[in-house]
């Protein structure tokens, strides 16, 4: 898409989408930022307020605001609740409604923010983009259905970005619970996969600009780790002590979860500012050490 400077619609402008919109605008693109409610956006981004699930108002708004349509959509919308109905409303109804609008009739590329929740593996092994997707929970199942919907509802090139757990910009609940000595760890250690919010946005912008992208990329950092490992490291950095038995409990039962590989994203030329949790969390820990408030997870 590097040869196409057409208009971009970022659908869903939370902490990732708003950053994507700003980065694309800074790169010279004409950017429209769609969100359910007013959000703070850079001056060079045009905000649009609409509900993705309201077909009539959405179509009318986009037609009046973007009469020539858009070449690119970055779909970063997310539900405002954690139940299945809310997930289906955004990822299925909202995405289908958006792709059916006249503004998206000549779309060339859709970059869809998905999730590593589509993978069901739980043996602690490595997972890449070619591995089976058989999610065990409704969130992964709905998001996987959205991936499939995207490929059938548009003639545009679809690039799926399966993001790990997003953290930042502030310390978040996990580090705060470590700092307060209130963290409760599961008996069975399990690998988790994460990506710092700034790197998540940069990765999506990177996928916008690739000339010949793959259909799917895992957007995670280089360092899958168990919550036990991260908590133990954070406690040491904060000068606290964790119960060693709690940190090392049930190791004999084996480590679960999955380790998602970012090798394909790396091979495409993307470099992380925060390649692991240590680099990503060290500043957040400093904020906690001096009583900073921070926000985000």
C-alpha positions as CSV (number, residue, x, y, z in Angstrom):
1,X,0.0,0.0,0.0
2,X,3.0,2.3,0.1
3,X,2.1,3.6,-3.4
4,X,-1.4,4.5,-2.4
5,X,-1.8,7.7,-0.4
6,X,-5.6,7.6,-0.2
7,X,-7.7,8.2,2.8
8,X,-7.6,6.0,5.8
9,X,-10.4,5.1,8.3
10,X,-9.4,3.9,11.7
11,X,-12.5,2.3,13.2
12,X,-12.3,2.2,16.9
13,X,-10.1,4.8,18.6
14,X,-9.2,3.6,22.1
15,X,-5.6,3.5,23.3
16,X,-4.3,1.5,20.3
17,X,-6.5,3.0,17.5
18,X,-5.9,6.6,18.5
19,X,-2.2,6.0,18.3
20,X,-2.5,4.3,14.9
21,X,-4.5,7.3,13.6
22,X,-1.9,9.8,14.9
23,X,1.0,7.8,13.4
24,X,-0.7,7.5,10.0
25,X,-1.5,11.2,9.9
26,X,2.1,12.1,10.9
27,X,3.1,10.0,7.9
28,X,1.1,12.1,5.5
29,X,-2.1,10.2,5.2
30,X,-5.5,11.7,5.4
31,X,-7.0,10.0,8.4
32,X,-10.6,9.7,9.7
33,X,-10.9,8.3,13.3
34,X,-14.2,6.7,14.1
35,X,-15.3,6.1,17.7
36,X,-18.5,5.7,19.8
37,X,-17.8,8.8,21.8
38,X,-15.5,11.8,21.6
39,X,-11.8,11.0,22.0
40,X,-8.7,13.2,22.2
41,X,-7.2,13.0,18.8
42,X,-4.2,14.8,17.1
43,X,-5.1,18.0,15.2
44,X,-4.2,16.3,11.9
45,X,-6.8,13.6,12.4
46,X,-10.5,14.1,11.6
47,X,-12.7,12.6,14.4
48,X,-16.1,10.9,13.5
49,X,-18.5,10.0,16.2
50,X,-20.8,7.0,15.4
51,X,-21.8,3.6,16.6
52,X,-20.6,0.8,14.3
53,X,-23.7,-1.2,15.0
54,X,-26.1,1.6,13.8
55,X,-26.1,0.9,10.1
56,X,-28.2,3.9,9.0
57,X,-26.4,6.6,10.9
58,X,-23.0,5.1,10.2
59,X,-23.5,5.0,6.4
60,X,-24.9,8.5,6.3
61,X,-22.1,9.9,8.4
62,X,-19.4,8.3,6.3
63,X,-21.0,9.3,3.0
64,X,-21.1,12.9,4.1
65,X,-17.7,13.0,5.8
66,X,-15.8,10.9,3.2
67,X,-17.7,11.4,-0.1
68,X,-14.8,9.8,-2.1
69,X,-14.5,6.8,0.2
70,X,-11.4,5.3,1.7
71,X,-8.6,3.1,0.4
72,X,-7.7,1.6,3.8
73,X,-9.5,0.6,7.0
74,X,-7.7,-0.2,10.2
75,X,-10.2,-2.0,12.4
76,X,-9.3,-1.6,16.1
77,X,-12.7,-1.5,17.6
78,X,-13.3,-3.4,20.9
79,X,-16.4,-4.0,23.0
80,X,-17.1,-1.9,26.1
81,X,-18.2,-5.0,28.0
82,X,-16.7,-8.5,28.4
83,X,-19.8,-10.6,27.5
84,X,-20.4,-12.5,24.3
85,X,-23.2,-10.2,23.1
86,X,-20.9,-7.2,23.3
87,X,-18.2,-9.0,21.4
88,X,-20.6,-10.1,18.6
89,X,-22.0,-6.6,18.3
90,X,-18.6,-5.1,17.6
91,X,-16.6,-7.8,15.9
92,X,-19.4,-9.2,13.7
93,X,-22.3,-6.8,13.4
94,X,-20.1,-3.7,13.5
95,X,-17.5,-5.0,11.1
96,X,-20.1,-6.2,8.6
97,X,-22.0,-2.9,8.8
98,X,-18.8,-0.9,8.2
99,X,-17.8,-3.0,5.2
100,X,-21.2,-2.6,3.7
101,X,-21.1,1.2,3.6
102,X,-20.5,3.0,0.3
103,X,-17.4,4.6,1.8
104,X,-15.7,1.1,1.9
105,X,-16.9,0.0,-1.6
106,X,-13.5,0.6,-3.2
107,X,-11.4,-0.5,-0.2
108,X,-8.0,-1.8,-1.1
109,X,-6.8,-3.1,2.3
110,X,-8.3,-4.0,5.6
111,X,-6.0,-4.4,8.6
112,X,-7.9,-6.2,11.3
113,X,-6.8,-6.2,14.9
114,X,-7.5,-9.7,16.1
115,X,-6.2,-11.6,19.1
116,X,-4.0,-14.5,20.1
117,X,-7.1,-15.8,21.9
118,X,-7.9,-17.6,18.7
119,X,-5.3,-20.2,19.6
120,X,-6.3,-22.9,22.0
121,X,-3.0,-24.5,22.6
122,X,-2.2,-25.0,26.3
123,X,0.9,-27.1,26.5
124,X,3.4,-24.3,26.9
125,X,4.7,-24.9,23.3
126,X,5.4,-22.4,20.5
127,X,2.6,-21.3,18.2
128,X,2.9,-19.5,14.9
129,X,0.4,-18.3,12.3
130,X,0.1,-21.7,10.6
131,X,-1.1,-23.5,13.8
132,X,-4.6,-24.6,14.5
133,X,-7.2,-22.0,15.7
134,X,-9.7,-23.7,17.9
135,X,-10.5,-21.2,20.6
136,X,-11.9,-22.5,23.9
137,X,-13.6,-19.3,25.0
138,X,-16.3,-17.2,23.4
139,X,-14.0,-14.2,22.9
140,X,-11.5,-16.1,20.8
141,X,-14.3,-17.8,18.9
142,X,-16.1,-14.5,18.0
143,X,-12.8,-12.8,17.0
144,X,-11.9,-15.8,14.8
145,X,-15.3,-15.6,13.2
146,X,-14.6,-11.9,12.5
147,X,-11.4,-12.8,10.7
148,X,-13.4,-15.1,8.4
149,X,-16.2,-12.5,8.0
150,X,-13.7,-9.9,6.9
151,X,-12.4,-12.2,4.1
152,X,-15.9,-12.9,2.7
153,X,-17.4,-9.4,3.0
154,X,-14.8,-7.4,1.1
155,X,-12.8,-7.8,-2.1
156,X,-10.0,-5.9,-0.4
157,X,-6.8,-7.4,0.8
158,X,-7.2,-8.5,4.4
159,X,-4.3,-8.5,6.8
160,X,-5.0,-9.9,10.3
161,X,-2.9,-8.8,13.3
162,X,-3.3,-11.2,16.2
163,X,-2.3,-9.1,19.2
164,X,-1.2,-10.4,22.5
165,X,-2.2,-8.8,25.8
166,X,-1.8,-5.1,25.5
167,X,-0.2,-3.2,28.4
168,X,0.7,0.5,29.0
169,X,1.0,3.3,29.1
170,X,0.9,3.3,32.9
171,X,1.6,0.6,35.5
172,X,-1.8,-1.1,35.3
173,X,-3.6,-3.4,37.8
174,X,-1.0,-6.3,37.5
175,X,2.0,-4.3,38.6
176,X,0.0,-2.4,41.2
177,X,-1.1,-5.7,42.8
178,X,2.6,-6.8,42.9
179,X,3.6,-3.5,44.5
180,X,0.8,-3.8,47.1
181,X,1.6,-7.5,47.8
182,X,-1.9,-8.5,46.8
183,X,-1.2,-10.5,43.7
184,X,-2.8,-13.9,43.6
185,X,-1.1,-16.3,41.2
186,X,-2.7,-19.5,39.8
187,X,-1.4,-22.8,41.0
188,X,-0.3,-23.8,37.5
189,X,2.1,-21.5,35.8
190,X,1.1,-20.7,32.2
191,X,2.8,-18.7,29.5
192,X,1.3,-15.4,28.5
193,X,2.0,-13.2,25.5
194,X,2.0,-9.4,25.5
195,X,2.8,-6.3,23.5
196,X,3.3,-2.8,24.7
197,X,0.6,-0.4,23.5
198,X,3.0,1.8,21.5
199,X,4.5,-1.2,19.7
200,X,1.0,-2.6,19.0
201,X,0.1,0.7,17.2
202,X,3.4,0.8,15.4
203,X,3.0,-2.8,14.2
204,X,-0.4,-2.1,12.7
205,X,1.0,1.0,10.9
206,X,3.8,-1.2,9.7
207,X,1.3,-3.7,8.2
208,X,-0.5,-0.8,6.5
209,X,2.7,0.0,4.6
210,X,3.9,-3.5,3.6
211,X,3.9,-4.0,-0.2
212,X,3.1,-7.8,0.0
213,X,1.9,-8.7,3.4
214,X,1.1,-12.2,4.7
215,X,-2.5,-12.9,5.6
216,X,-1.8,-13.2,9.3
217,X,0.8,-11.9,11.8
218,X,1.2,-12.5,15.5
219,X,1.8,-9.1,17.1
220,X,3.6,-10.1,20.4
221,X,6.9,-9.2,21.8
222,X,10.0,-11.5,21.9
223,X,9.5,-12.8,25.5
224,X,6.5,-15.0,26.3
225,X,6.5,-15.4,30.1
226,X,4.4,-16.8,32.9
227,X,2.8,-14.4,35.3
228,X,4.8,-16.1,38.0
229,X,8.1,-15.0,36.2
230,X,6.9,-11.5,35.6
231,X,5.6,-11.1,39.1
232,X,8.9,-12.4,40.6
233,X,11.0,-10.0,38.5
234,X,8.7,-7.0,39.3
235,X,8.8,-7.8,43.0
236,X,12.6,-7.8,43.0
237,X,12.7,-4.5,41.0
238,X,10.4,-3.0,43.6
239,X,12.4,-4.3,46.5
240,X,9.5,-6.5,47.6
241,X,9.5,-10.2,48.4
242,X,7.1,-12.7,47.0
243,X,6.3,-16.0,48.7
244,X,8.7,-18.4,46.8
245,X,6.3,-21.2,47.2
246,X,3.6,-19.2,45.5
247,X,5.8,-18.3,42.6
248,X,7.1,-21.8,42.1
249,X,4.0,-23.7,43.0
250,X,2.8,-26.6,40.9
251,X,5.8,-26.5,38.6
252,X,5.9,-30.3,38.7
253,X,2.5,-30.2,36.9
254,X,4.1,-28.6,33.9
255,X,3.7,-25.2,32.3
256,X,0.6,-24.4,30.3
257,X,-0.5,-21.6,28.0
258,X,1.3,-21.0,24.8
259,X,4.2,-19.1,23.4
260,X,3.3,-17.1,20.3
261,X,6.1,-16.5,17.8
262,X,6.6,-13.1,16.3
263,X,9.1,-14.5,13.8
264,X,7.0,-13.6,10.7
265,X,6.5,-10.0,11.9
266,X,10.2,-9.7,12.6
267,X,11.0,-11.1,9.2
268,X,8.8,-8.4,7.6
269,X,11.1,-5.7,8.9
270,X,9.4,-4.7,12.2
271,X,11.5,-3.8,15.2
272,X,10.1,-3.5,18.7
273,X,10.8,-0.6,21.0
274,X,9.9,-2.9,23.9
275,X,11.1,-6.5,22.9
276,X,10.2,-7.9,26.3
277,X,8.3,-7.3,29.5
278,X,11.5,-6.0,31.3
279,X,12.0,-3.2,28.8
280,X,8.2,-2.4,28.7
281,X,7.6,-2.5,32.5
282,X,10.8,-0.9,33.9
283,X,9.5,2.7,33.5
284,X,6.1,1.6,34.9
285,X,7.8,0.2,38.0
286,X,9.7,3.5,38.4
287,X,6.3,5.3,38.4
288,X,5.1,3.0,41.2
289,X,8.3,3.4,43.2
290,X,7.7,7.1,43.4
291,X,4.0,6.9,43.9
292,X,3.1,7.7,40.3
293,X,-0.5,7.1,39.3
294,X,-0.3,6.0,35.6
295,X,-3.1,4.4,33.8
296,X,-3.6,1.5,31.5
297,X,-2.6,-2.1,31.9
